[in-house]
Amino acid sequence: MTIEARVTGTPLVVLKSNKALVRRLVEEFLNKSDAAVADELWHPDYRWRPVSGEAEPMDRDTHKRDYDVDLRSIFPDLIKTVEEQAAEGDFVATRCTMQGTQRGEMKTPMGVIPPSGKVVRWTTLSMHRILDGKIREGWIAYDPLDMLQQLGYIPAWRDPLYHAWRPRVPTQSSELRPRSWPRDVAGRGPESNKALVRRLVEEFLNKSDAAVADELWHPDYAFHPAAASETEDRGMDLRTIFPDLSFRIEGQVAEGDLVATRFSVSGTHSGSLPAPMGLIPPTGRPVTWQGLSLHRFRDGAIVQDWIVYDPIRILQQVGDAPAWPAGPGSARPQHQ
């Protein structure tokens, strides 16, 4: 079911209260392991819906136990920091940074990683639905493959799926600068920003219309992670891997200069797929995955973005990775 925060006119005090509720969840439950706070903040019918799509939705008791037992057995000093939020209607979107030192065994589809003592830092994007002052639903996305790379367990990998969202020219390039800049942005706001993200999906991603890039991306556009090379080739055409690739928007939340989007993707694996351990030949298998994005706008164009999803989910569906192990020590995406 497509869920979109279309409600307008929500009192500012309600939006602020909803954002504060999610921050309390992070600061008091996730960081301080105060289970009583989770019981206070979560609706009795609460469901946590991992964006990876691998696991079934979790109720509040299962989510509470799995986070505190599983993830903290790997990173005892784990801290989650709220970086920014956007609220609209019943929904709150949040970008967080998580950091911890790997002191325990980490179970992954690629094998068990022994304690390394390495500090790992990663980004999560989440979307929460608030009803009657309680969190009714939640979605979370993070990239576990990035975590494995930081631990040195798998080689560095330039994910072609991740770069599909970006303009196919180097950033900070004159090629990216529209001919008529600056543009007239009178009357633009959250709704027009959401419409631009929908154009990104419908025209650039689904129809491969590269010409629309001039209208969508700001000359000062930068993507994350910032460490990625500004001159690397982002031109790998995903349609040689998934010719029938289709992106779909499942929900959006916009406030100020931010637009958060929950999306799903489907396609048939018909071309060689670059993977951390080498090329995966075509399998003909249908593949689906989900994720969350956060776009920042300036002057009516995208100036910054974060795209977060689980690449391991894709590798699992083409037979290159087994399922996530369960129990203490598992870094499954739903435990974020």
Summary of the structure (lengths in Angstrom):
residues: 336
radius of gyration: 19.7
end to end distance: 23.1
largest distance: 56.3
contacts: 1052
relative contact order: 0.18
helix: 27%
strand: 35%
